[in-house]
Amino acid sequence: MTPKVLFIGSIGAVAETSEYQRRAYNQAMSENSVNWEWTPELYKDLLQTNGGKNRLKLLSTATNQEMSDELIQKIHARKTELAGQMIVEDQVKPRPGLVNLIKSAKEAGTKVAWVTSTYEENTNAILDAAGSELSADDFDHIFHKKDTSEGKPSPAIYQTALQHYGVEPSECVAIEDSVISLLSAKGAGIKTVANLGAYHDEHVDNIADVVLDSYEDTNWSTLVNNIQKQ
């Protein structure tokens, strides 16, 4: 049976933006007189904690720096603005093979939704950068932070998506780019495909039902067959 809905998960499942996010955090912190430099290695570790504000709070506590909620909010908002600008200016494209995967899924009668727990500004930047390659119209629906009370790894955003479509978890597939996000989909009972981002090298064989090195390594019918074998 062809799945009724394909859920494309976090923004990293659509486009590789982690390095832009890291650079934007560093600039935003510098502009606000916070003397931190997040190296690629450190940022990779920080991504094990979901949510930028949570990462800032975590380091604030760990380094005994008293950062107010207002300052954290200010840094995070500026980071989002800067990262969006960088992504659009560099015309960051969707991950290779994703557009064809979405197209083939829709041709098979499967609905495609983007299921993030991030802010709309982040998805807008990716779509602006993608230009004609990918637009909001390529998704039947885009879920954002406003649609959930809890971020990933909570299954809340996926439960919202299931309710939106009136489908059972067994009728869906979710593609995610990190352990935290995979756990969100698995927590909702959905079959998962891992296509890890550049800043994620976690071991996911015991979590995801299928692991891809690239979307180019498969097509929709083959992917569905592999998932149904699990």
C-alpha positions in Angstrom: 0.0 0.0 0.0 1.3 3.4 -0.9 1.6 5.7 2.1 -1.1 8.4 2.3 1.3 11.1 3.6 5.0 11.7 3.3 6.3 13.9 6.1 9.5 15.8 5.4 10.7 16.7 8.8 13.1 19.4 10.1 14.5 22.2 7.9 17.7 20.2 7.7 15.8 17.4 5.9 15.1 20.0 3.1 18.3 22.0 2.9 21.7 21.9 4.6 21.8 25.1 6.7 23.6 24.2 9.9 26.8 26.1 9.0 24.7 29.2 8.3 23.0 28.8 11.6 26.3 28.5 13.4 27.8 31.6 11.8 24.6 33.6 12.5 24.7 32.6 16.2 28.3 33.8 16.5 27.5 37.1 14.8 24.4 37.6 16.9 26.2 36.9 20.1 29.1 39.2 19.2 26.6 42.0 18.4 25.2 41.5 21.9 28.6 41.5 23.7 28.5 37.8 24.5 32.0 36.5 24.2 31.4 33.0 22.8 32.7 31.5 19.6 30.8 28.4 18.6 33.2 26.2 16.6 31.8 23.5 14.2 32.8 20.9 16.8 31.0 22.7 19.6 28.0 23.5 17.5 27.7 19.8 16.5 27.5 18.9 20.2 25.0 21.7 20.9 22.7 20.3 18.3 22.1 17.3 20.6 19.9 19.8 22.5 16.8 20.9 20.5 16.0 24.6 20.1 18.3 27.5 19.8 17.0 29.2 22.9 17.5 26.0 24.9 21.2 25.9 23.7 21.8 29.4 24.8 20.2 28.7 28.2 22.3 25.6 28.5 25.6 27.4 27.9 24.5 30.3 30.1 24.2 27.9 33.0 27.3 25.9 32.2 29.5 28.9 32.0 28.0 30.8 34.9 27.0 33.7 32.7 23.8 35.3 33.7 21.9 35.7 30.4 18.4 37.1 30.9 15.5 35.6 29.0 15.2 39.0 27.2 18.9 38.8 26.0 18.4 35.2 24.9 15.3 36.1 22.9 17.2 39.1 21.3 20.1 36.9 20.3 17.9 34.2 18.9 15.8 36.6 16.9 18.9 38.3 15.4 20.3 34.8 14.6 17.2 33.9 12.7 17.4 37.2 10.8 21.1 36.8 9.9 20.8 33.1 9.0 17.9 33.8 6.7 19.8 36.6 4.9 22.8 34.3 4.4 20.7 31.4 3.1 18.9 33.7 0.6 22.1 35.5 -0.5 23.9 32.2 -1.1 20.8 30.8 -2.9 21.0 27.6 -0.8 19.4 24.8 -2.8 17.4 21.8 -1.6 19.3 18.7 -0.7 20.1 16.7 -3.9 17.4 14.4 -5.0 14.7 15.8 -2.6 12.7 17.6 -5.2 12.4 14.5 -7.4 11.4 12.4 -4.4 8.7 14.9 -3.5 7.5 15.0 -7.1 7.4 11.2 -7.5 5.5 10.8 -4.2 2.9 13.2 -5.3 2.6 11.5 -8.6 1.9 8.3 -6.7 -1.0 10.0 -4.9 0.8 10.6 -1.7 0.4 13.9 0.1 3.6 15.7 1.1 3.9 17.9 4.2 6.8 19.7 5.8 6.7 19.0 9.5 9.0 21.4 11.4 8.9 22.7 14.9 10.8 25.8 14.0 9.7 29.3 13.0 8.1 30.3 9.8 10.9 32.7 9.0 13.3 29.7 8.7 11.2 27.8 6.2 10.5 31.0 4.2 14.3 31.7 3.9 14.8 28.2 2.5 12.0 28.5 0.0 13.1 32.0 -1.1 16.6 30.6 -1.7 15.3 27.6 -3.6 13.6 29.8 -6.1 11.8 27.8 -8.8 13.3 24.5 -7.6 11.0 24.3 -4.5 8.1 26.4 -3.3 5.4 26.3 -0.6 3.0 24.9 -3.3 5.1 21.7 -3.5 3.9 20.9 0.0 0.3 20.2 0.9 0.9 21.8 4.3 3.8 23.2 6.3 3.7 22.8 10.0 5.7 25.3 12.2 6.4 26.0 15.9 3.0 27.7 16.2 1.4 24.4 15.6 2.8 22.7 18.7 3.4 23.3 22.4 6.5 21.1 22.5 9.6 20.9 20.3 11.2 17.7 19.0 11.9 15.0 20.3 8.4 15.3 21.6 6.0 13.6 19.1 3.5 16.5 19.5 4.1 18.1 16.1 3.7 14.8 14.4 0.6 14.0 16.3 -0.8 17.4 15.2 0.1 16.4 11.6 -1.6 13.1 11.9 -4.8 14.7 13.2 -4.7 17.3 10.5 -4.8 14.6 7.8 -7.0 12.2 9.7 -4.6 9.3 9.1 -3.0 6.5 11.2 0.7 6.4 11.9 1.0 3.2 9.8 -0.2 5.1 6.8 2.7 7.6 6.8 6.4 7.9 6.4 8.7 10.6 7.9 12.1 11.6 6.7 14.3 13.3 9.3 17.9 14.5 9.6 18.9 13.9 13.2 18.3 11.5 16.2 16.2 14.1 18.0 13.9 14.5 15.1 13.8 10.8 14.3 12.7 10.2 17.9 9.9 12.7 17.4 8.4 10.7 14.5 9.0 7.3 16.1 7.3 8.6 19.2 4.2 9.2 17.1 4.5 5.6 15.8 5.5 6.6 12.2 7.9 4.7 10.0 11.1 6.7 9.6 13.8 7.4 7.0 17.1 8.9 8.2 19.0 11.2 5.9 21.4 12.8 8.3 22.6 16.3 7.9 26.2 17.4 7.7 26.4 18.2 11.4 24.9 14.9 12.4 26.9 11.7 12.5 24.8 9.8 15.1 24.3 6.1 14.9 20.7 5.7 13.8 20.5 2.1 12.5 18.6 1.1 15.7 16.2 4.0 15.4 15.3 4.6 11.7 13.6 2.0 9.6 15.7 3.0 6.6 18.9 5.0 6.4 19.9 6.9 3.3 23.2 8.6 2.5 21.4 10.8 0.0 18.0 11.2 -1.5 19.7 10.5 -4.8 20.3 6.9 -3.6 16.6 5.9 -4.0 13.3 6.7 -5.6 9.8 6.8 -4.0 8.7 3.4 -5.0 11.9 1.8 -3.9 11.9 3.7 -0.7 8.3 2.5 0.1 9.2 -1.1 -0.7 12.2 -0.9 1.7 10.1 0.6 4.4 7.4 -2.0 4.1 10.0 -4.8 4.4 10.8 -3.6 7.9 
